Amino acid sequence: MTRLLESDIDLIETQLQNYENLFIRQTGCTMEEIAQKAVGLRENTKRIKTAVISVTSGLGIIAGFSQAVGAILRHHRVETLITEKTDVAGLQQAYLSKCGIAFLADDCVCAALGIGSAVQSDNGWATGRAFAAAIIEAMRKKGINPLQEPVLIIGAGPVGEAAAHYIAEQQAIPVICDLDNNKAACLAATLDHSAWVSSPAPIRQFSYIIDAGTTRDFITEEDVTEKTIIAAPGMPCGATAAAREKAMVIHNPLELGIITMYFDCMKQLED
């Protein structure tokens, strides 16, 4: 899992509504609507009090991380407690405060866990499916039927794997590329009507791309056209500033993944 920097998240709280407006222009949907599509949840207006707990293990707390997660949840009308205490004491505070879900992250995992219920959501899974849902809706907004359309997925890790499964579910064709060709081939083998290509990714051959990698600025202006749509859950963003000016690039460091984790838990509670 990529460890975010303070600079990646310091403006999230102040720019949430502006980003939501951009996201709607790109996909025709709110982040909440995309999150619910990603997890297979029909419209859900119910909310459960949720805690955000700082964790001190490993490299320690990322300044502003809990506040950013809390801001994202509150933006979506979720009653949110950012615990004063950390680690186990923070979890106890969440329990005593009657929170039903807790968000917490260390160097390896960012998770949402049920308090008093056996539900959980992993950020990698939620982020991959959410950005895949976003690119599908962006295609539809432009009048493109995703049926049998090839979508290049760069990165066969947890985010790319989750994205590939969602793309396949929509009956588009996931085309997997990873620095480890065997990893790409193994993922493609688990999916019907999928393919894999050797690295480096043949970006210019595709109009629809999910960048689930961690390499900065490898998608250049020359690689894209005005018709290219890129969903970029990876951090840092793989598209250069010039590429982002030319193509449609759907990218945010935390917002879409977090709210999808929340609705994933809500879906499990509903089931």
C-alpha beads as a LAMMPS data file, in Angstrom:
LAMMPS data file: protein, C-alpha beads

271 atoms
270 bonds

1 atom types
1 bond types

-500.0 500.0 xlo xhi
-500.0 500.0 ylo yhi
-500.0 500.0 zlo zhi

Masses

1 110.0

Atoms # bond

1 1 1 0.000 0.000 0.000
2 1 1 1.325 3.450 -0.913
3 1 1 1.937 5.624 2.134
4 1 1 0.404 9.029 1.496
5 1 1 2.316 12.214 2.203
6 1 1 0.944 15.147 4.150
7 1 1 1.122 17.164 0.921
8 1 1 -1.163 14.625 -0.786
9 1 1 -4.025 15.282 1.605
10 1 1 -3.580 18.743 3.112
11 1 1 -6.124 20.403 0.799
12 1 1 -8.781 17.683 0.773
13 1 1 -11.013 19.240 3.408
14 1 1 -11.091 22.713 1.838
15 1 1 -11.526 21.481 -1.740
16 1 1 -14.055 18.673 -1.308
17 1 1 -17.015 20.458 -2.867
18 1 1 -14.928 21.768 -5.763
19 1 1 -13.672 18.250 -6.408
20 1 1 -17.195 16.833 -6.173
21 1 1 -18.315 19.315 -8.828
22 1 1 -15.458 18.258 -11.133
23 1 1 -16.227 14.592 -10.532
24 1 1 -19.867 15.123 -11.507
25 1 1 -18.790 16.869 -14.717
26 1 1 -16.515 13.955 -15.565
27 1 1 -18.762 11.015 -14.704
28 1 1 -22.292 12.383 -14.497
29 1 1 -22.492 10.972 -10.958
30 1 1 -21.638 12.068 -7.445
31 1 1 -18.903 10.227 -5.565
32 1 1 -21.616 8.697 -3.394
33 1 1 -23.437 7.338 -6.448
34 1 1 -20.239 5.857 -7.875
35 1 1 -19.348 4.327 -4.501
36 1 1 -22.732 2.642 -4.298
37 1 1 -22.423 1.324 -7.862
38 1 1 -18.972 -0.040 -7.032
39 1 1 -20.247 -2.137 -4.131
40 1 1 -23.613 -3.071 -5.633
41 1 1 -25.692 -1.042 -3.208
42 1 1 -28.962 0.464 -4.291
43 1 1 -29.660 3.983 -3.104
44 1 1 -28.968 4.095 0.610
45 1 1 -29.703 7.089 2.795
46 1 1 -29.141 5.360 6.121
47 1 1 -26.046 6.489 8.006
48 1 1 -24.140 4.902 10.895
49 1 1 -21.959 6.845 13.305
50 1 1 -18.359 6.247 12.306
51 1 1 -15.018 6.711 14.043
52 1 1 -11.643 7.600 12.572
53 1 1 -8.781 6.334 14.722
54 1 1 -5.127 7.338 14.399
55 1 1 -2.584 4.503 14.544
56 1 1 0.966 5.123 15.757
57 1 1 2.686 1.887 14.681
58 1 1 5.289 1.673 11.916
59 1 1 6.230 5.060 10.476
60 1 1 3.570 6.692 12.614
61 1 1 0.697 9.082 12.070
62 1 1 0.447 11.041 8.812
63 1 1 -0.376 14.592 9.846
64 1 1 -3.901 15.477 8.781
65 1 1 -4.866 11.963 7.652
66 1 1 -7.603 11.361 10.204
67 1 1 -8.958 14.871 9.663
68 1 1 -9.092 14.286 5.900
69 1 1 -10.914 10.958 6.305
70 1 1 -13.331 12.600 8.721
71 1 1 -13.967 15.455 6.301
72 1 1 -14.743 13.010 3.490
73 1 1 -17.239 11.118 5.634
74 1 1 -18.896 14.308 6.878
75 1 1 -19.152 15.573 3.301
76 1 1 -21.360 12.536 2.717
77 1 1 -23.505 13.242 5.772
78 1 1 -21.930 10.587 7.994
79 1 1 -21.804 11.454 11.697
80 1 1 -18.095 11.146 12.385
81 1 1 -15.949 10.993 15.507
82 1 1 -12.218 11.592 15.172
83 1 1 -11.010 9.944 18.347
84 1 1 -8.759 11.872 20.688
85 1 1 -7.035 8.651 21.685
86 1 1 -4.975 6.461 19.360
87 1 1 -4.565 2.744 18.737
88 1 1 -6.453 0.396 21.102
89 1 1 -7.514 3.274 23.338
90 1 1 -9.005 4.975 20.284
91 1 1 -10.897 1.826 19.367
92 1 1 -12.268 1.634 22.886
93 1 1 -13.316 5.301 22.669
94 1 1 -15.134 4.549 19.412
95 1 1 -16.937 1.609 21.010
96 1 1 -17.953 3.596 24.085
97 1 1 -19.155 6.416 21.811
98 1 1 -21.485 3.919 20.085
99 1 1 -19.808 4.099 16.691
100 1 1 -20.743 1.291 14.323
101 1 1 -17.758 1.531 11.960
102 1 1 -14.115 2.436 12.563
103 1 1 -11.621 3.647 9.961
104 1 1 -7.963 3.069 10.738
105 1 1 -4.722 2.633 8.821
106 1 1 -1.128 1.579 9.386
107 1 1 1.771 1.161 6.954
108 1 1 0.219 -1.952 5.399
109 1 1 -3.569 -1.659 5.546
110 1 1 -6.255 1.002 5.402
111 1 1 -9.460 -0.615 6.617
112 1 1 -12.984 0.074 7.761
113 1 1 -14.093 -2.361 10.456
114 1 1 -17.469 -2.984 12.009
115 1 1 -17.772 -2.405 15.751
116 1 1 -20.184 -5.033 17.002
117 1 1 -20.669 -6.482 13.511
118 1 1 -18.563 -8.747 11.311
119 1 1 -18.096 -6.312 8.422
120 1 1 -14.913 -4.915 6.937
121 1 1 -13.682 -3.110 3.850
122 1 1 -10.174 -2.798 2.453
123 1 1 -9.076 0.437 0.818
124 1 1 -7.330 -1.260 -2.103
125 1 1 -10.402 -3.277 -3.057
126 1 1 -12.774 -0.343 -2.613
127 1 1 -10.561 2.087 -4.508
128 1 1 -10.063 -0.246 -7.460
129 1 1 -13.760 -0.927 -7.896
130 1 1 -14.724 2.717 -7.406
131 1 1 -12.353 4.054 -10.047
132 1 1 -13.437 1.303 -12.422
133 1 1 -17.048 2.352 -11.846
134 1 1 -16.029 5.960 -12.452
135 1 1 -14.458 5.231 -15.842
136 1 1 -17.466 3.155 -16.915
137 1 1 -19.844 6.003 -16.036
138 1 1 -17.567 8.560 -17.720
139 1 1 -17.725 6.445 -20.881
140 1 1 -21.501 6.263 -20.684
141 1 1 -21.728 10.014 -20.141
142 1 1 -19.922 10.439 -23.464
143 1 1 -22.362 8.064 -25.155
144 1 1 -19.943 5.117 -25.251
145 1 1 -21.365 1.671 -24.544
146 1 1 -18.695 -0.140 -22.492
147 1 1 -19.823 -3.547 -23.776
148 1 1 -16.749 -5.276 -25.276
149 1 1 -14.676 -2.084 -25.061
150 1 1 -11.056 -2.800 -24.068
151 1 1 -9.896 -1.058 -20.893
152 1 1 -6.166 -1.076 -20.169
153 1 1 -5.435 -1.700 -16.489
154 1 1 -1.895 -0.806 -15.475
155 1 1 -0.920 -2.653 -12.309
156 1 1 -2.040 -6.097 -11.160
157 1 1 -1.885 -5.443 -7.424
158 1 1 -4.933 -5.262 -5.143
159 1 1 -6.257 -2.040 -6.717
160 1 1 -5.765 -3.245 -10.283
161 1 1 -7.246 -6.644 -9.482
162 1 1 -10.386 -5.104 -7.997
163 1 1 -10.692 -2.741 -10.966
164 1 1 -10.304 -5.608 -13.429
165 1 1 -13.077 -7.605 -11.791
166 1 1 -15.473 -4.647 -11.947
167 1 1 -14.627 -3.963 -15.600
168 1 1 -15.287 -7.619 -16.430
169 1 1 -18.601 -7.510 -14.555
170 1 1 -19.655 -4.620 -16.813
171 1 1 -18.837 -6.813 -19.842
172 1 1 -16.033 -4.573 -20.995
173 1 1 -12.673 -6.250 -21.665
174 1 1 -9.972 -5.771 -19.021
175 1 1 -6.495 -5.792 -20.546
176 1 1 -3.953 -6.247 -17.759
177 1 1 -0.394 -4.942 -17.792
178 1 1 2.133 -5.196 -14.974
179 1 1 5.909 -4.965 -14.631
180 1 1 5.644 -8.645 -13.676
181 1 1 4.221 -10.295 -16.797
182 1 1 3.396 -13.470 -14.888
183 1 1 1.324 -11.480 -12.409
184 1 1 -0.619 -9.866 -15.263
185 1 1 -1.188 -13.229 -16.942
186 1 1 -2.366 -14.851 -13.710
187 1 1 -4.898 -12.085 -13.079
188 1 1 -6.204 -12.236 -16.650
189 1 1 -6.622 -16.004 -16.305
190 1 1 -9.118 -15.501 -13.469
191 1 1 -11.425 -13.385 -15.635
192 1 1 -13.642 -14.240 -18.586
193 1 1 -13.070 -12.254 -21.783
194 1 1 -9.858 -10.638 -20.578
195 1 1 -6.323 -10.290 -21.888
196 1 1 -2.881 -9.243 -20.763
197 1 1 -0.044 -7.417 -22.482
198 1 1 3.651 -7.232 -21.754
199 1 1 5.199 -4.264 -20.002
200 1 1 5.739 -1.450 -20.859
201 1 1 2.067 -0.680 -21.287
202 1 1 1.047 0.173 -24.878
203 1 1 -0.796 3.254 -23.667
204 1 1 -1.317 4.845 -27.075
205 1 1 -3.323 1.844 -28.274
206 1 1 -6.072 2.429 -25.709
207 1 1 -8.688 5.129 -25.204
208 1 1 -9.735 3.919 -21.736
209 1 1 -7.091 3.383 -19.075
210 1 1 -7.019 2.636 -15.357
211 1 1 -3.678 3.555 -13.809
212 1 1 -3.436 1.398 -10.694
213 1 1 0.328 1.727 -10.413
214 1 1 2.615 3.882 -8.306
215 1 1 4.827 5.483 -10.969
216 1 1 4.661 9.252 -11.347
217 1 1 4.257 11.060 -14.687
218 1 1 4.749 8.130 -17.080
219 1 1 1.631 8.904 -19.143
220 1 1 2.597 11.880 -21.282
221 1 1 0.704 14.307 -23.487
222 1 1 1.896 12.339 -26.527
223 1 1 0.293 9.166 -25.165
224 1 1 -3.250 10.550 -25.069
225 1 1 -5.871 12.300 -27.178
226 1 1 -8.831 14.477 -26.286
227 1 1 -10.951 11.299 -26.316
228 1 1 -8.798 9.425 -23.797
229 1 1 -10.343 8.733 -20.390
230 1 1 -8.005 7.790 -17.553
231 1 1 -9.091 6.729 -14.092
232 1 1 -6.049 7.123 -11.871
233 1 1 -6.419 5.669 -8.379
234 1 1 -2.667 5.178 -8.125
235 1 1 -0.540 7.481 -5.996
236 1 1 1.233 9.453 -7.181
237 1 1 -0.784 10.149 -10.330
238 1 1 0.785 8.562 -13.394
239 1 1 -0.396 11.248 -15.825
240 1 1 1.694 14.362 -16.372
241 1 1 0.162 17.808 -15.987
242 1 1 0.121 18.169 -19.778
243 1 1 -1.624 14.814 -20.206
244 1 1 -4.207 15.846 -17.626
245 1 1 -4.912 19.014 -19.592
246 1 1 -5.461 17.056 -22.809
247 1 1 -7.281 13.910 -21.668
248 1 1 -9.967 13.389 -19.058
249 1 1 -8.172 12.204 -15.921
250 1 1 -10.240 11.120 -12.920
251 1 1 -7.930 11.271 -9.926
252 1 1 -8.061 11.864 -6.192
253 1 1 -5.767 10.607 -3.441
254 1 1 -8.327 9.469 -0.878
255 1 1 -11.861 10.722 -1.366
256 1 1 -13.454 8.073 -3.583
257 1 1 -11.822 5.108 -1.883
258 1 1 -12.858 6.196 1.610
259 1 1 -16.517 6.742 0.842
260 1 1 -16.631 3.453 -1.082
261 1 1 -15.252 1.648 1.987
262 1 1 -18.059 3.161 4.039
263 1 1 -20.773 2.028 1.629
264 1 1 -19.140 -1.387 1.313
265 1 1 -19.662 -1.808 5.052
266 1 1 -23.222 -0.528 4.718
267 1 1 -23.890 -3.074 1.953
268 1 1 -22.611 -5.895 4.163
269 1 1 -24.804 -4.724 7.030
270 1 1 -27.790 -4.638 4.672
271 1 1 -27.098 -8.197 3.520

Bonds

1 1 1 2
2 1 2 3
3 1 3 4
4 1 4 5
5 1 5 6
6 1 6 7
7 1 7 8
8 1 8 9
9 1 9 10
10 1 10 11
11 1 11 12
12 1 12 13
13 1 13 14
14 1 14 15
15 1 15 16
16 1 16 17
17 1 17 18
18 1 18 19
19 1 19 20
20 1 20 21
21 1 21 22
22 1 22 23
23 1 23 24
24 1 24 25
25 1 25 26
26 1 26 27
27 1 27 28
28 1 28 29
29 1 29 30
30 1 30 31
31 1 31 32
32 1 32 33
33 1 33 34
34 1 34 35
35 1 35 36
36 1 36 37
37 1 37 38
38 1 38 39
39 1 39 40
40 1 40 41
41 1 41 42
42 1 42 43
43 1 43 44
44 1 44 45
45 1 45 46
46 1 46 47
47 1 47 48
48 1 48 49
49 1 49 50
50 1 50 51
51 1 51 52
52 1 52 53
53 1 53 54
54 1 54 55
55 1 55 56
56 1 56 57
57 1 57 58
58 1 58 59
59 1 59 60
60 1 60 61
61 1 61 62
62 1 62 63
63 1 63 64
64 1 64 65
65 1 65 66
66 1 66 67
67 1 67 68
68 1 68 69
69 1 69 70
70 1 70 71
71 1 71 72
72 1 72 73
73 1 73 74
74 1 74 75
75 1 75 76
76 1 76 77
77 1 77 78
78 1 78 79
79 1 79 80
80 1 80 81
81 1 81 82
82 1 82 83
83 1 83 84
84 1 84 85
85 1 85 86
86 1 86 87
87 1 87 88
88 1 88 89
89 1 89 90
90 1 90 91
91 1 91 92
92 1 92 93
93 1 93 94
94 1 94 95
95 1 95 96
96 1 96 97
97 1 97 98
98 1 98 99
99 1 99 100
100 1 100 101
101 1 101 102
102 1 102 103
103 1 103 104
104 1 104 105
105 1 105 106
106 1 106 107
107 1 107 108
108 1 108 109
109 1 109 110
110 1 110 111
111 1 111 112
112 1 112 113
113 1 113 114
114 1 114 115
115 1 115 116
116 1 116 117
117 1 117 118
118 1 118 119
119 1 119 120
120 1 120 121
121 1 121 122
122 1 122 123
123 1 123 124
124 1 124 125
125 1 125 126
126 1 126 127
127 1 127 128
128 1 128 129
129 1 129 130
130 1 130 131
131 1 131 132
132 1 132 133
133 1 133 134
134 1 134 135
135 1 135 136
136 1 136 137
137 1 137 138
138 1 138 139
139 1 139 140
140 1 140 141
141 1 141 142
142 1 142 143
143 1 143 144
144 1 144 145
145 1 145 146
146 1 146 147
147 1 147 148
148 1 148 149
149 1 149 150
150 1 150 151
151 1 151 152
152 1 152 153
153 1 153 154
154 1 154 155
155 1 155 156
156 1 156 157
157 1 157 158
158 1 158 159
159 1 159 160
160 1 160 161
161 1 161 162
162 1 162 163
163 1 163 164
164 1 164 165
165 1 165 166
166 1 166 167
167 1 167 168
168 1 168 169
169 1 169 170
170 1 170 171
171 1 171 172
172 1 172 173
173 1 173 174
174 1 174 175
175 1 175 176
176 1 176 177
177 1 177 178
178 1 178 179
179 1 179 180
180 1 180 181
181 1 181 182
182 1 182 183
183 1 183 184
184 1 184 185
185 1 185 186
186 1 186 187
187 1 187 188
188 1 188 189
189 1 189 190
190 1 190 191
191 1 191 192
192 1 192 193
193 1 193 194
194 1 194 195
195 1 195 196
196 1 196 197
197 1 197 198
198 1 198 199
199 1 199 200
200 1 200 201
201 1 201 202
202 1 202 203
203 1 203 204
204 1 204 205
205 1 205 206
206 1 206 207
207 1 207 208
208 1 208 209
209 1 209 210
210 1 210 211
211 1 211 212
212 1 212 213
213 1 213 214
214 1 214 215
215 1 215 216
216 1 216 217
217 1 217 218
218 1 218 219
219 1 219 220
220 1 220 221
221 1 221 222
222 1 222 223
223 1 223 224
224 1 224 225
225 1 225 226
226 1 226 227
227 1 227 228
228 1 228 229
229 1 229 230
230 1 230 231
231 1 231 232
232 1 232 233
233 1 233 234
234 1 234 235
235 1 235 236
236 1 236 237
237 1 237 238
238 1 238 239
239 1 239 240
240 1 240 241
241 1 241 242
242 1 242 243
243 1 243 244
244 1 244 245
245 1 245 246
246 1 246 247
247 1 247 248
248 1 248 249
249 1 249 250
250 1 250 251
251 1 251 252
252 1 252 253
253 1 253 254
254 1 254 255
255 1 255 256
256 1 256 257
257 1 257 258
258 1 258 259
259 1 259 260
260 1 260 261
261 1 261 262
262 1 262 263
263 1 263 264
264 1 264 265
265 1 265 266
266 1 266 267
267 1 267 268
268 1 268 269
269 1 269 270
270 1 270 271
